[in-house]
Amino acid sequence: MTNNVIIYLTRHGESEYNVLKKIGGNSNLTENGIHYSKVLYEYFQNDKIDVYTSSLNRTIQTSQYFPEKRSYPQLNEIKSGICDGKTYDEIKSLYPEEYEKRKINKYCYRYPKGESYEDIKNRVTPFMEEMLGSSENRLIICHQAILRVLYSFFIKIPEQELPYLEIPLHTLFKFTIIKEANEIKNVELDKHYFSI
Ligand code: G3H
């Protein structure tokens, strides 16, 4: 029996930290980000969709027009430890060794007092297993590093390439999961770019 499920992934709308080019933190959406939350809701207005966010302000605010949504800290952005709240230029000048180490192996590199891509893959795996077993269509509003990792559950990507996947803001990734007798047979990907 064929039973298709759709999982949509998107980053939150533009945040104040995105504009300042800072990583981490828990900033709010900008006007552009608020606009994205509106057009995202309008896109799904006639569909039945279960909405999931992280527990950070920017994803919760992006889901603001959906009447029902659930927030999961497992979907929070990679913890950047001592680099949290800094720009990449600031990290390069404050912690040049850390900056270089990350360039050498971005997948395994763990920020001091923070996480690596490998860590977040372990963190989101139980959540994703539950998602993949479900027959409901779902929208997951999360963060760049998390989205890269979630993407790799659908499309095989070498670990070393995963942290470099291009995941622009205000873009919806639609994964149609084609199942046969509860086994995943194929996954199709479509992208929708919102012009904001
Ligand atoms: O830490 C913030 C970013 O969303 C992850 O980006 O792994 O390319 O530095 P990055």
Residues whose N, C-alpha, C, O or C-beta is under 5 A from the ligand:
A	BS01	G3H	I23 G24 I78 Q144 A145 P163
